[in-house]
Amino acid sequence: MSTENNIDHLFENSVKILTDLIGFRTISGEDNSSLINYCEKFLSNLGATSFKTYDSEKKRVNLFATIKAKKSNGKKPIILSGHTDTVPVSKSWSTDPFTATIKGDKLYGRGACDMKGFIACTLAYAPIYSKTDLDRDIHFSYTFDEETACLGAPILIEELKNRGIKDGICIIGEPTKMKIIDAHKGCYEYTTHFEGLAGHSSAPHKGVSAVEYAARYVNKLIELREELKKRTPKDSIFDPPYSTLQVGGIFGGIAHNVIADKCHVNWETRPVIKEDGVFLNEQIDKFANEVLLPKMQKVFPKSNIRKEIIGEVIGFDRVNKSEACELVSSLTGDNSREVVSFGTEAGLFQEIGISTVVCGPGSIEQAHKVDEFIELNELKKCLKFLEGINNKSKIN
């Protein structure tokens, strides 16, 4: 079978698998076990070994599967990594978001681009890996809840450390149009809860308005946002070059004439360097505990401020010599490297010593949007890339 015909056959299989994957409603925070079971069975039938890790409720699952080398010669294993969850959908779609629909040269469906397209390609190519005399292991890493502060990957990575899997080359298949991404900022998400004392609005001095104290907290965050700009590193490679801060929402109160006893603020920061995250948290915690809380407790001693960590995803740092980037460049012929503003699981793999790169099919411009799609040609480009990995992983 010629390479062209082989890719055509693999492409047809990738579309079929992607259609199946889109049919699983794996919205962040929800049960993804059916999709994981599908992937596990598919790989198991090819002789892959695997293990799973779970959230505390055993409803959300990570899968790590391996097609073993026939004879290892010291080459680093390759990890093909993707997240199985998607963002929610709205009612504005022109098609059923959980039914793959092909129109022209595009395949539509939630997760088609971000990032079930990459997972489909890895599964479609897995039978080739299983028949190849590999000289290194090929791992398949599928995680849960990347879209909600990368909650699944740390659980998986802890197990990798326990099993001594701390070396290798990891390719995170986020949508980059198969371009090399070698750095991104961190992403820290928080919800700060305020509890005061309810009362009639005609006597505000007798209550503690959680909303008003939340507003003061937000004002302080906005002040600190300006301080972050002053801390811009001279050699920053990002746009904007400084650490950002954004308030996503303030929620509290039940009526115009009732002093709100509860309120919460959703906010996030994307630090250029880890020290900015430390600085910001120290400053806002000090303000909450030493300025706001004493004033609240003076009126009502049981008043409380509690900062909940939704997730703290570390940044992905550029390194001068990256085995992962060099491998991808050798396969695509593209030596350029770019940075992005969105977060991924890359920094988590990098943190334990695994050389990591972000490179996958599709464009981030289509991610998280109504009528999300992936161009079919992107799947073909990804399959050719995976073929290149196969050629570099054969026993000579």
N, C-alpha and C positions, 0 to 999 in steps of 0.2 A: 504494500500500500504506500503510495507516495505521501510525502510530508503534507502537500496541499490537501489531498483527500483525507488524510488522517485528521488534520485540523478541522476540516469541514464536518467530519463525523463527531469529533469532540465538541465542536460548536453546537451541533444539534443536541447533543447530550446536555451541554451546559444550559441551553435554553429550557430543556425539559426539567432539569433539576432546579433551575431558578424559578420556574413556574410552580414547582412543588413547594419551594421554600417560601415564596411570597404567600402561598395559601395558609401558612402557619401564622396566626396572629400573635406575634411575639413583641408586643409593645412593652417598653421598659417598665419594670415593676411587676409584670405579669408572668405567669407560668410559661416557660419556654421548653419544657421537658419533651413535648411531642417532636419538636424540630430536632432537639439534641438526639433523641432516640432514633430518628430518621437518619441522621448523620452517622451515628454510632453503628447502626446496622449496615449501612452502606459500606463503611470502611472495614467493619468486621468481616464482611463477606469477601473482602480482598485480602484477608489475613492480618489486618492491622490489630495491634494490641491497644488498649485504651484504659483510661480511668476518668472518673467524674469527681468534681467537687461541687458543693452545694451551699446555698444560703441557709440561714438558720431554720427556715421553714421547710426546707427540702423541696421547694417548688421551682426554684430557679437554679439552673445547672450550667456548669462549665464542662466541656469535653476536651481531653487531650489525648490524641491518638497518634500511633507511630507505625509507619512502615519501615521495618528494620533493614539495615544494610546487609547485603549478602556476605560482604567481607569488608570490614572497616580498615581504612588505611590512614586514619588520623585526621581526615577532613572534618571540619566542624559540621554538626547536624544543622539542618535548615528547619525553621519553624514558620509555617504559613498560618498567619493569625488573623482572625476576623471576629467581630461581635455579632451575635445573633439577634439582638433586640433592635427595635425601630422606635422612632418617635410616634406619638399618636396621630390620628387622621381627623380631618374636619369633614363637613358635609359638602364641601365645595368641589369634590372630585368629579370629573366628567365620566370616569369609569369606576368600577368596583376596585378599591385600593388593594384588596386581598385576592384579586384574580388577575394574573398576568395578562396583559393585553398588548399585542404587537400592532403598531401603526407605522407603516413605512419602515424606516431604519431604526426605530426606537421600541423598547419594551417598557411598558408602564406598570407600576405597582409599588406599594409601600415597601421600601427596602431594596428595590431593584438596583439603585445606585449606592445606597448607604446601609449595609454593605453586603447584601446577600448575593450580589453579582460576583464578587470575589470568592465567596464561599462556594458558590455553584461551580465556578471554574476549577477550584482546587479539588472538589469532589469529582468533577468530570475527568480531570487528569489523573486522579488517584489510581485507576486501573493500569495506566501506563507505568507509573512508579512501581506498582506491585509486581509487574512482569519484567522490570529492569534489574540487571545485576548491579544494585546500588553499592557504592562504596562509602556511603554515609546515610544516617537515618534521616527520614523526612517526617517531620511532626506536623500535625494538624491541630491548631488551637482555636477553639470556638467558645466565646465567653458570653456572659449575660450582663445586662444593664450597663453597657458602656455609655449609653446616652444619659444616664443619671449618675454622673460623677464617677464612672468606671468602678462600680461596686463589685463586679464579678471578678475582674482580672487579679486584684490583690489576693483573693482566696486561692486562685489557681497558682499564682506565682509562689505563694507560701508553700504549696505542695511541691512545686518544682524544686524549690530549695531543699525540702525534706528528702526528695528523691535524688539529690545531687545533680540536677539538671541546671547548671549555672553557666554553661558555655554554649555558644552556637551563633547562628545568624538568623535573626527574626525579621520577617517581612510582614508588616502590618498593611493589609490590603485596603485601606481607606481610599475613597475616590480621589485620585490625583491625576487622572488621564495618563497613568503609567509614568508620570514624572517623579523624580526623586525628591522627597521631602526629608530633610535631615535635622529639623529643629522646629519646636513650637513652644509657646508659653505654657506655664502651668495653669490650672483652673481650680480654684478653691470656691466651693459653694456653701453658704451658711443660711440658716434661718434663726433669727434672734426673737425670742418670745418675751413679752412683757405682761406681767400680771399686777394689776392695781386694785382699786376698790371702787365698785360701782356705786352710783347714787343719783339723785335728781340733779338735773343740769342747773337748777336755780341755786344750788349750794355747792359750787365746784370746789370750795375750800375744804369740804368735808369728804371729798373723794380723792382718788388718785387715778387720773386719766392715763390709761396705758397707751392710748393713741398719741397723746401729747408728748409723752416721754419717748415714744417710738420716733416721733417727728424730730425731736432733739437729737436722737441717735443718728438718724439719717443725715441731719445737717452736719454732724461731726464726720460721718463717712465722706460727705462731699468735700469737707475741708481737707481730709486726709488724701482724697483723690488728687488734690492740687500738690500736696507734699510728695506724692509718688512721682509726679512729673518732674519735680526738682531732683529726684534721685536717678534720673535717666542715665544708664551706663554710657560711657563715651563710645564704646564699640558695639552698641546694640545693632542687631541685624533685623529687628522686627519693625513693623509698621502697625500702629504707632510704636516708637522706640522705647516707651516707658510702660510700666505696669499699669493696667487699667482697673477701674472699679465701677460697678454698675449696680443700681438698686432695681430689682425686678418687680417689687410690689410691696405695698403696705396694706394689711388686712386687719380690721378691727371695728368694734362698735356695732350697736344694734338699732339705735334710733337717735334722732336729733336731740332729744331731751333726756338722754341717759348718759351718764359718765361711763365711758368704756372701761371695763375692768380687764379686758384682754385685747392683745394686739400682737401681730407678728410681722417681721420684716424679712423678705427674701433678698439676699444680695450675694454678689460674687466678685472675686478679684482674679485677674490673670497676670501673675507676676512674671516679669522678665527674668528675675533671679530669685532664688529661694529666700534670700534675706529680706526682700520687699514684703513677702508674705508674713514673715516673722514680725517685721516692724509694724505692719498694719494691724495685725492681731493684738500685739502688745498695746498699741495706742488706743484702739477701740475698746479693749477689755478694761484698760485703766480708766477710761472715761466712764464706762458703764458702771464699774464697781466703786469708783472713788468720787464720782460727781453725781450721776443720775440716781443710783440706788439709795444712797443716804437720804436724798431729798424725798424719794418715794416712801421710804420706811419711817421717816419722821412723822408722816401722816398715818400710814398704815404699816406696822412692823412686818406683816407677812408679804409685803410687796416683793416681787422677784423679777430678775432679768436672767434669762438663760440662753446662751448661744449654742445652737445645735449645728454640728458639723454634718452637712449633707454628703460632702466628699471633698477630698483634697488630692487632686491629681497633679503629680509633679510634672514639671516641664520636661521637654525632650531637648537635650543639649547637643549642639554641633560639636563634632570632634574632628581633628585634622586628618586622622587616618581611620577610616571606617571600612571594615571588611564587608559590611552589609551594602554600603553605598557602592563600593568597588565592584561587588558581584553584580548588582543591578546595572551599573554602567557598562560592564562587560557584555551584558545580555541585550541591552537596549541600544547601545551605541551612543547614549546621551550622557555626557559628563557633567551637565549642569545640576546644581542643587538649589532648592528653594526652601523657604520657610512659610508657615501658614499660621493663621490666627486661631484656628479651631484646635481643640485638644484631642488626643488619642491615648491609647494604652502604651505607646512607644516608650515613654520615660520609665514606666514600671519594669519593662523588660531590660532596658538599658541599666537601670539601677542595680540589677543583680549580676551585671557583667556580660550580658548578651548583646552583641553588636546588632543594632536595630536600624531599620529604614522604614519609612512610610511610602508605599507605592502600590497603587491599585487602579482598577478600571473605573471609568465614570468620572463625572465632574462634581465637585462639591457645590457647584452652582445649582444643581438639581436636588441636592439633599434637603430634607426637612420641608419640602414644598408640596403644595397641591399638585397632583399629576406628576409625581416624581417619575423619572425615567432614566434608563441607561441606553446609550447608543449601542447597537448590536456589534458594531465594529470594535468597541472597547473590549467586549468579551473575547473577540478573536485575538486582539493584541495581548490580552492577559494570558490566553492559552499558549500563544507563541512564546511568551515569557516563561511560562511553566515548563514548556518544552526545552528551553534553554537551560533551566535548572536541572532537568533530567540529563541533558547532555554533559553537564559539568559534574554529575554525580554517578557516573558509570565506572565500573571496574575496567581498567585499560587492558 
